[in-house]
C-alpha cells in the first residue's frame, strides 16, 4: 500500500478526520459551511493521494487533480477549479490563484493537535517525508524532534493563513477568529522561547 493511500485511509489526510477539520477551519475563516457542495469538496479534495508513492514533491502535488475532476463532474468547472486551487504549489506551478479551500485546508493543519497529527503521520509513513520537505522549503524549523518540528511548521502555517485568508478576493473573517489564531501562534512562540531558555 502506498504512502498516499495510507494517508487517505489512516494518515493526516484520513477521510474520517481531515474533512471535519477543514469544515471547522472554514467556519472559523468564512462562516458556517452551509452549502452541501462544500462538504463534498472537504471530503474529496485529497483523495488524489490514493496510489501516490509520495505525498510531497512532483508526484504528490498532482493529488488535486482527482478531487477536481470529481467536483467538476458533479458541479461544474468552477467547482473543479476551486478544488484545484487548494494546493499552493500546484496552483503556483500552473499560474492559478489559490482558493479559499487552500486557506481552510492550511488552517485545518494548524488546528490539528499534536496528539492527533503525529500518530497519524507516523502510522502512514508521512512524517519523515514532511519533515525533510519542510527543511528544503525552509518552512517552520529544522528540529529533528517531531513535536518541535510540528510546532514550528504550524506557527509558520498560521502566519501564512493570516496573510492569505482573503484568497481569491475574499476578505471574510471575524476579528475574533483572527485574534484567536494570533493568540495561539504567540503562545506557541512563547513556549518555544521558554523551552530554549531551560
Buried (B, 14 or more C-beta within 10 A) or exposed (E): EBBBBBBBBBBBBBBEBBBBBBBBBBBBBBEEBEEEBBBBBBBBBBBBBBBBEBBBBEBBBBBBBBBBBBBBEEBEEEBBBBBBBBBBBBBEEEEBEBBBBBBBBBBBBBBBEEEEBBBBBBBBBBBEBBBEBBBEEEBBBEBEEBEBBBBBBBBBBBBBBBEBBEBBEEEEBEEEBBEEBEEBBEEBBEEBEEEEEE
